[in-house]
């Protein structure tokens, strides 16, 4: 009697938005505070949560040309040594 065992398909896991692996870490700076995180793509709101940044604040990348505000729903690719700042949201009331 032949018994057939079917192997389920292997799926490539997606990159987690909230990774906690310690295999590879990079250093970034936010508001002059150093943080170690995994390199690669992050959802901005997830990165803020991971670093304990108040969700009501804007995370901005520090570049040679000034600050670039990052939308909470956008993704950013983190590299070692990058610097960021946070600031209050500005807006007008109607």
C-alpha positions in Angstrom: 0.0 0.0 0.0 1.4 3.4 -1.0 0.9 6.3 1.3 1.1 9.7 -0.2 2.2 12.5 2.1 1.5 15.9 0.6 3.8 18.7 1.7 2.2 22.1 2.1 3.6 24.8 -0.1 6.4 26.9 1.3 5.6 30.6 1.4 8.1 33.3 1.8 7.3 35.3 4.9 6.7 39.0 4.6 9.0 41.4 6.4 7.4 42.1 9.7 6.5 45.7 10.5 7.5 45.2 14.1 10.6 43.1 14.0 12.4 42.0 17.2 15.2 39.9 15.7 18.7 40.6 17.0 20.6 39.1 14.1 21.6 42.4 12.5 21.3 45.8 14.1 22.0 49.4 13.0 22.2 52.6 15.0 20.0 55.5 14.2 19.6 58.8 16.2 16.2 60.4 17.0 16.2 63.7 18.9 19.9 63.1 19.8 19.1 59.7 21.4 20.8 56.6 19.9 18.6 53.6 19.1 19.4 50.2 17.8 17.0 48.7 15.3 17.1 46.2 12.4 18.0 47.7 9.0 15.7 47.8 6.1 12.1 48.8 5.4 9.9 50.1 8.2 6.4 51.6 8.3 6.9 55.0 9.9 4.1 54.6 12.4 5.6 51.2 13.5 9.1 52.6 13.9 7.7 55.4 16.0 5.8 52.9 18.2 9.0 50.7 18.5 11.0 53.7 19.6 8.4 55.1 22.0 7.8 58.2 20.0 4.4 59.9 20.7 2.1 59.2 17.8 1.0 62.8 17.7 4.5 64.0 16.8 6.0 64.0 13.3 9.1 62.1 12.6 11.4 64.0 10.2 14.6 62.8 8.5 17.6 65.1 8.9 19.2 65.7 5.5 21.9 68.2 4.3 19.0 70.2 2.8 17.0 70.3 6.1 14.2 68.2 7.6 12.0 66.0 5.5 8.7 65.1 7.3 7.7 61.5 7.1 4.1 60.5 6.8 3.0 57.9 9.3 1.7 55.6 6.6 4.8 55.7 4.4 7.7 53.3 4.5 11.3 54.2 5.0 14.4 52.2 4.4 16.7 52.6 7.4 20.5 52.6 7.1 23.2 52.8 9.8 23.9 56.3 11.1 20.8 58.0 9.9 19.5 60.9 12.0 15.9 62.0 12.7 14.1 64.6 14.7 10.5 64.9 16.0 8.3 67.9 16.1 4.8 68.9 16.9 2.2 68.6 14.1 1.2 72.0 12.7 -2.1 72.8 11.1 -4.8 75.3 10.9 -8.2 75.0 12.5 -11.2 76.1 10.6 
